[in-house]
Amino acid sequence: MNSIGEHLDKAQGKYTEAYKQLSSGNDNLVSQATKLKNLGLKTKKELSNGSQTE
């Protein structure tokens, strides 16, 4: 069972790291999508503002 817990912790860490790369910093994916929408691009889905880690 400890092994499963360790693997789950590693997976959570990798998810958090990937989310940070997509949502923070200069020219990240989220800000680029928002800029395109502000320029008039029509979207089918809305971006969420909060973290999905919970």
C-alpha positions in Angstrom: 0.0 0.0 0.0 2.9 2.4 0.7 4.1 1.9 -2.9 0.7 3.0 -4.2 0.7 6.0 -2.0 4.1 7.0 -3.2 3.1 6.7 -6.9 0.0 8.7 -6.3 2.1 11.5 -4.6 4.4 11.5 -7.6 1.5 11.7 -10.0 0.0 14.6 -8.1 3.4 16.4 -8.2 3.7 15.9 -11.9 0.2 17.2 -12.5 0.9 20.3 -10.4 4.1 20.9 -12.3 2.4 20.6 -15.7 -0.5 22.9 -14.6 1.9 25.5 -13.4 3.7 25.4 -16.8 0.4 25.9 -18.6 -1.1 28.6 -16.4 1.7 30.8 -15.0 4.7 32.7 -16.4 5.1 34.8 -19.5 3.2 33.7 -22.7 1.7 30.6 -21.1 -1.1 28.7 -22.8 -3.9 30.2 -20.7 -2.9 33.8 -21.2 -2.4 33.2 -25.0 -5.9 31.8 -25.2 -7.3 34.8 -23.3 -5.5 37.2 -25.6 -6.9 35.5 -28.7 -10.4 35.6 -27.2 -10.0 39.3 -26.5 -9.0 39.8 -30.1 -12.4 38.5 -31.1 -11.8 34.7 -31.5 -15.0 32.8 -30.9 -14.7 30.0 -28.5 -16.8 27.0 -27.7 -15.6 26.5 -24.1 -14.7 28.8 -21.3 -11.4 28.6 -19.5 -11.6 28.1 -15.7 -9.9 30.7 -13.5 -9.2 28.3 -10.6 -6.8 25.5 -10.1 -8.0 22.0 -10.8 -5.7 20.4 -8.1 -8.4 20.0 -5.5 
